[in-house]
Amino acid sequence: MPDLPPIDDDGDGKFRAKNKKKIDAADLKKLAPQQRSRYLAYEDPPKKATEGMAYSKKMLTDRKKQYQRDHASTPEEDISERDKHAKLIGQLKAAEARNRLRIMRLRYQANRAQEISHLISCQPTALKAVRLQALVPAYPDRGDRRDRLMPLDRERIECLLEDEKGLLTNRIH
């Protein structure tokens, strides 16, 4: 049986080829570049290079794990649940926006009605006040054009409108 070199077991259980003879650094420098690279191919790398390789291998495995965590496929149930939740949130936001618009519209209409009432009350004569009230309604009409005045009120207003000299509506200045 031929003599085989001893198997160096570094703990990982893999066979590693090694140079049969050791060459010192001075002789290694004297070798041609091609022979030197052949010799160094079967030598253990320097400690700094080994640490660098271990560090880069660790970084690559960490990045791979992070990528798998970030891009892990989610089950269909989670996706449908997430979509339902997003839809519900959207509906709630839309309802809140509609409510805000309704409140703003009501506030605007109330302020407008108050301003018009103030303008009507500041008129010098009742005739001018009635005319302004007829031309500028406090609240916008909603399409309902029926007569809102009682028959007695209607008669009184018609009398005021027919009074051209202002005898019924004279105010003291």
C-alpha positions in Angstrom: 0.0 0.0 0.0 1.4 3.4 -1.0 2.2 6.0 1.7 -0.6 8.6 1.8 -0.2 12.0 3.5 -2.0 12.3 6.8 -5.4 13.8 6.7 -5.5 17.0 8.7 -8.8 17.2 10.4 -9.6 20.8 11.2 -13.0 19.9 12.7 -15.1 20.4 9.6 -14.5 16.8 8.3 -13.3 18.0 4.8 -10.1 17.0 3.2 -7.8 19.8 2.4 -4.9 19.4 0.0 -1.6 20.8 1.3 1.9 21.2 -0.1 4.2 18.3 0.5 7.2 20.4 1.4 7.4 23.7 3.2 9.2 26.6 1.5 10.4 29.6 3.6 9.5 33.2 2.7 12.9 33.9 1.0 12.7 31.0 -1.3 9.0 31.8 -2.0 10.0 35.2 -3.3 12.6 33.7 -5.6 10.0 31.5 -7.3 8.5 32.5 -10.6 5.0 34.2 -10.2 3.2 31.1 -11.7 5.0 28.7 -9.4 4.4 31.0 -6.4 0.6 31.1 -7.1 0.5 27.3 -7.5 2.3 26.9 -4.1 0.1 29.5 -2.3 -3.1 27.9 -3.7 -2.6 24.9 -1.4 -1.5 26.9 1.7 -3.9 28.3 4.3 -4.8 31.9 3.7 -3.5 34.6 6.1 -5.4 35.3 9.3 -6.6 38.7 8.0 -8.0 37.1 4.8 -9.7 34.3 6.8 -11.4 36.9 9.1 -12.5 38.9 6.0 -14.0 35.9 4.3 -15.8 34.9 7.5 -17.1 38.4 8.0 -18.4 38.7 4.4 -20.0 35.2 4.6 -21.8 36.3 7.8 -23.0 39.5 6.2 -24.3 37.6 3.2 -26.2 35.2 5.3 -27.7 38.1 7.4 -28.8 39.9 4.2 -30.3 36.7 2.9 -32.3 36.2 6.1 -33.4 39.9 6.1 -34.5 39.6 2.4 -36.5 36.4 3.2 -38.1 38.1 6.2 -39.1 41.2 4.1 -40.3 39.3 1.1 -41.9 36.4 2.8 -45.1 35.4 1.1 -48.2 36.0 3.3 -51.1 33.6 3.4 -54.3 34.5 1.5 -56.2 34.9 4.8 -53.9 37.7 6.0 -54.1 39.4 2.6 -57.9 39.3 2.5 -58.0 40.5 6.2 -55.6 43.3 5.4 -57.8 44.4 2.4 -61.0 44.3 4.5 -59.3 46.5 7.2 -58.0 49.0 4.6 -61.5 49.2 3.0 -63.1 49.8 6.4 -60.5 52.5 7.2 -61.3 54.1 3.9 -65.0 54.1 4.5 -64.5 55.6 8.0 -62.4 58.4 6.6 -64.9 59.1 3.8 -67.7 59.3 6.4 -65.7 61.7 8.5 -65.0 63.9 5.5 -68.7 64.0 4.6 -69.6 65.0 8.2 -67.0 67.8 8.2 -68.5 69.1 4.9 -72.0 68.9 6.3 -71.0 70.8 9.4 -69.1 73.5 7.4 -72.2 73.9 5.1 -74.5 74.3 8.1 -72.2 76.8 9.8 -71.9 78.8 6.6 -75.7 78.9 6.1 -76.3 79.9 9.7 -73.7 82.8 9.5 -75.2 83.9 6.2 -78.7 83.9 7.6 -77.6 85.9 10.6 -75.9 88.5 8.4 -79.0 88.8 6.2 -81.2 89.2 9.3 -78.9 91.9 10.6 -79.1 93.7 7.2 -82.9 93.5 7.2 -83.2 94.8 10.7 -80.9 97.8 9.9 -83.1 99.1 7.1 -84.5 102.6 7.7 -88.1 101.7 6.7 -90.2 98.6 7.0 -90.9 98.8 3.3 -87.2 98.5 2.4 -86.8 95.7 5.0 -89.7 93.7 3.4 -88.3 94.3 -0.1 -84.8 93.2 1.0 -86.2 90.1 2.8 -88.2 89.2 -0.4 -85.1 89.7 -2.6 -82.5 88.1 -0.4 -83.9 85.1 1.5 -82.0 84.1 4.7 -81.9 80.5 3.7 -81.7 79.2 0.1 -84.9 77.8 -1.3 -84.9 74.0 -1.6 -87.3 74.1 -4.6 -90.3 74.6 -2.3 -92.0 77.7 -3.8 -95.3 77.8 -1.9 -96.5 80.8 0.1 -95.1 80.6 3.6 -97.1 83.6 5.0 -100.3 83.3 6.8 -103.2 85.1 5.1 -103.2 88.0 7.6 -99.5 88.5 7.3 -99.8 88.5 3.5 -102.5 91.1 3.7 -100.4 93.3 6.0 -97.4 93.1 3.7 -99.5 94.0 0.7 -100.8 97.0 2.5 -97.2 98.1 3.3 -96.1 97.6 -0.3 -99.1 99.7 -1.6 -98.3 102.6 0.8 -96.3 104.8 -1.5 -96.0 107.8 0.8 -94.7 105.7 3.8 -97.5 106.8 6.1 -97.8 103.3 7.7 -94.1 102.7 8.1 -92.7 106.1 9.0 -89.9 105.8 11.6 -88.4 108.5 13.6 -84.9 109.4 12.9 
